[in-house]
């Protein structure tokens, strides 16, 4: 009996703490940054926006075809004073 109660409690607490950071938009077909135009921020108001990137799988160079394994954003520049960013990993 204790085993069943433990499993039920574990399942309940796991479902409460598990959440996605964002929802991937699978309808994006063209390479680029989405949304193309960000909503305007308002002073003294919370602002939260997810930005998604559709990247090419490979590129051609003088060395031949290069396939991307991963892309890492290391810095974001030219953001207004008072605006911060967080990258999900």
N, C-alpha and C positions, 0 to 999 in steps of 0.2 A: 504494500500500500504506500509506504514512504517513497518507494522508487517511482511510482506513478505520479505522486504529488510533486516530486522533484522535477520530473520530466515536464509536467504541465507548467510549473513555475519557470523553468528554463526556457520553454517555448514562448511563454508570454513576455518575459523580459527581453528575449532576443528580438522578438518582433517589434518591440517598442524602441529599442536602440538602433536598429538597422534602418538606415534611410539613404536615399541616393542624393548626391550633391547636386546633380542636374539631370535633365532628361535630354538624351541625344536626339537631335532632329534628323531622322533618317530620310526626310524628304529632300534634303540638300543634295543636289546633283552636280552643281558647278563649283569648281575650286575657288576658294576665297575665304573671307572673314564674314561671319554672320552674327547678328544682324548688321547690314551694311551701314545703317544710320542708327545710332544709339538714341534712346529717349532722353530728353533733356532732364537734368537734375534740378531740383528746387532747393533753395536755401532752407536749412533747418528741417529737412525731410530725409528720411532714410532712402537710400538708393541701392538697389541690388540688380545687377544685370549679368547674365551669363553670355559669354562670347564663345562662339564655336568656330573652328577652323576646318575647312575641307582641303586637305593637302593632296598633292599628286603622289601616286605610289612609287614613281620613279622619274628619272630625268636623264637626258642624253648629254654627255660631255665629250671632250676630246679623248678621254680614257675609255669611252664606251658607255653602256647603259649602267646607271647607278640606281639601285633600289634603296628606298628609305626604310630603315628599320624603326626609327623613332625620331621625334623632333622634340626638343626641349626649349621652352621659353625661359630665359635666364634673367630678363629685366624688361620692364616697361618704362618708357620715358615720355616726357611731355604731358604728364597728367596734371590737372590743376591742383593748386595748393589746397590741402584739406581732403583730397580724395586719396584713398588707399586702395590697394588691390591685394587679393589673395589668390594664389594659384593652387588648384586642387591637384594632388598627385596620385 
